[in-house]
Amino acid sequence: MSGAEDGKIYMRIDWEEQPVVANFEKPINEICFSNDGRKMIVAIDDASKNNIFIFTWVNDKQFSAKTEKLLFDNEIPLSIEFLDSDLSFIVATNILNIYKVTFTDLSKPLNLL
């Protein structure tokens, strides 16, 4: 799924409720869902702040308001793909680095190149 230039994601379960808005204030480069739909990763076009946000589905109702955040210093994430039965994901950045990130250790992305 491609991103949005206005930096907003509108999330809702059905069309009768008001959407929950996640506003990142920067363009969204990529939105990727896990195969089971329980995780959503958002890549933001910003090299100075947290630029990867991980949402987890809770209570079979909505994505958690609390997100995990990652920062790739001075790099902008452009593409995300889930791996290993959704236990990890890869991130490709604007300077052609590719990182593998596992959900068990989000603090240490592994540079693959």
C-alpha positions as CSV (number, residue, x, y, z in Angstrom):
1,M,0.0,0.0,0.0
2,S,1.4,3.4,-0.8
3,G,1.3,6.3,1.5
4,A,-0.4,9.7,1.7
5,E,1.1,13.1,1.2
6,D,-0.9,14.7,4.0
7,G,0.6,12.4,6.6
8,K,-2.8,11.1,7.9
9,I,-4.3,7.7,8.1
10,Y,-8.0,7.3,8.7
11,M,-8.8,4.0,10.5
12,R,-12.2,2.6,11.2
13,I,-13.9,-0.8,11.4
14,D,-17.1,0.0,9.7
15,W,-18.5,3.0,7.9
16,E,-20.9,4.0,10.6
17,E,-18.4,5.0,13.1
18,Q,-16.1,8.1,13.2
19,P,-12.6,7.2,12.0
20,V,-9.6,7.4,14.3
21,V,-7.0,9.7,12.7
22,A,-3.3,9.1,13.0
23,N,-1.6,12.3,12.0
24,F,2.2,12.1,11.3
25,E,2.5,15.6,9.9
26,K,4.9,14.3,7.3
27,P,4.2,12.4,4.1
28,I,3.7,8.7,4.5
29,N,6.0,6.6,2.2
30,E,4.6,3.2,3.0
31,I,1.9,1.4,4.9
32,C,2.3,-2.4,5.3
33,F,0.0,-4.9,7.0
34,S,1.1,-8.3,8.4
35,N,-0.4,-11.3,6.7
36,D,-2.8,-11.8,9.6
37,G,-3.7,-8.1,9.6
38,R,-2.8,-7.7,13.3
39,K,0.2,-5.4,12.7
40,M,0.5,-2.2,10.6
41,I,3.8,-0.5,10.0
42,V,4.0,3.0,8.7
43,A,7.1,4.6,7.2
44,I,7.3,8.4,7.4
45,D,9.2,10.8,5.1
46,D,11.3,12.3,7.9
47,A,15.0,11.7,8.6
48,S,15.1,13.8,11.9
49,K,12.4,12.1,14.1
50,N,10.9,8.7,14.6
51,N,10.1,7.5,11.1
52,I,8.8,3.9,11.6
53,F,5.6,3.4,13.6
54,I,4.3,-0.1,14.5
55,F,0.6,-0.4,15.3
56,T,-0.8,-3.6,16.9
57,W,-4.5,-4.7,16.6
58,V,-6.1,-5.0,20.1
59,N,-9.4,-6.2,21.5
60,D,-10.6,-7.1,18.0
61,K,-11.7,-3.5,17.7
62,Q,-8.9,-1.2,16.7
63,F,-5.2,-0.6,16.4
64,S,-3.6,0.3,19.6
65,A,-3.1,4.1,20.2
66,K,0.3,3.1,21.7
67,T,2.8,2.5,19.0
68,E,6.4,1.2,18.9
69,K,8.6,3.8,17.2
70,L,11.9,3.4,15.4
71,L,14.4,5.9,14.1
72,F,16.8,5.4,11.2
73,D,19.2,8.3,11.7
74,N,19.6,10.5,8.7
75,E,17.8,7.9,6.5
76,I,14.2,7.9,5.2
77,P,12.4,4.5,5.0
78,L,10.9,4.0,1.6
79,S,9.7,0.4,1.6
80,I,8.6,-2.3,4.1
81,E,8.0,-6.0,3.8
82,F,7.1,-8.6,6.4
83,L,9.3,-11.7,6.7
84,D,9.5,-15.0,8.7
85,S,5.7,-15.5,9.3
86,D,5.4,-11.9,10.4
87,L,8.1,-12.2,13.1
88,S,10.3,-9.6,11.4
89,F,10.3,-7.1,8.6
90,I,12.8,-5.4,6.3
91,V,13.1,-1.7,5.6
92,A,14.7,-0.2,2.5
93,T,15.9,3.4,2.9
94,N,16.7,6.3,0.6
95,I,20.4,5.7,0.8
96,L,20.0,2.1,-0.4
97,N,20.5,0.4,3.0
98,I,18.3,-2.5,3.8
99,Y,17.6,-3.4,7.5
100,K,16.0,-6.5,9.0
101,V,14.1,-5.8,12.2
102,T,12.7,-8.5,14.5
103,F,9.7,-7.8,16.8
104,T,11.5,-9.4,19.7
105,D,14.3,-6.8,19.6
106,L,13.1,-3.6,18.0
107,S,16.1,-1.6,19.4
108,K,18.7,-3.3,17.1
109,P,17.9,-3.2,13.4
110,L,20.4,-5.3,11.5
111,N,21.9,-3.8,8.4
112,L,21.7,-6.4,5.7
113,L,24.1,-4.7,3.2
